[in-house]
Every structure is written in structure tokens, then in C-alpha cells.
């Protein structure tokens, strides 16, 4: 059950990154994030979208693994 919940959480953050890539580009994040300071606006959006896709993929794998372990138990 933990894998399913963790996977759904990763999918939720991944979708959030895909839908709003500039969400964390303000306030304290603007001064502390290396990616925000080094990358241009377009490259930063591309980076965050790629990170979101990776999170969705990893979360989906965890959900599938968690469901299979629940079925086998």
C-alpha cells in the first residue's frame, strides 16, 4: 500500500510540474535553486517538464508494482 501512495504522490507532483513549470520560479526558490539561476527561462521550463515526465513515469511504475504486490499478498 505504501508503494501505491508514494507512486500517486510522485504522479501528482509530476503532473504539477508538467502543467505549471514556473510554479517555483519566485520568492525564496529564485535565490536558492541552482537550476533557476543558471538556466535561461526556456531551458528551465524544458528541465522542469522533463523532471515532471520522469516523476510521472517513476510514480506509475511504483503504483503498478504496489498493485501487483497487493494482489499477490
N, C-alpha and C positions, 0 to 999 in steps of 0.2 A: 504494500500500500504506500510505503514511503517513496518508492520509485515513481509511482504514478503521480503523487502530489508534487514531487520535485520536478518531474517532467512537465507537468501542467504549468508550474511556475516558470520554468525556463521558456516554454512556448509563449506564455503571456508576455514576458519581458522581450522575447524575440519579436513578437508582433508589434509591441510598443515601439521598439527600435526601428522596425520596418515602416510603420505608419508615421512616426514623428522623429526623424533622425536628429533634429536640432533641439530636442527637448532639454538636454543637459548642457546646452551651449550658452549658459548665462550664470550669473552670480558667482558663487564660490568655485563651481566647476571650471569656469573660464580661467581662473588663476592657477588651479591645481592640476588640471588634466594636461598631460604632455601632448596627447593627440590633438587637442583643441589648439594649443599654442603653436605646434609645428606644422600641421597640415592646413592647406587652404580650405575654404568653405566647401568647394565641390569635392575635394578629396576626403574631407572629414565626413560628409554625407555618404560617400561611397563606402568608407571604412565602417561607419555605424550600420549601414544597411547590410554589409557583408557579415558583420558581427551578429546582427539580428537573424540573418538566414542560418548562421551556424547554431545559434541558440535554439531556433525552431527545430532544426534537424536533430540536435542533441536531445532536446526535450521530447520530441516524437519517439526517438529510439528508447528513451527511458520509460515512456508511457507504454510502449509495446512490450518492453522487457518486463515491466511491472505487471501488466495484464497477464502475460504468459506465466509468470511465477504465481500469480493468484489462482490461475486456472489449474496449474499442476499441483498446488498445495491441497 
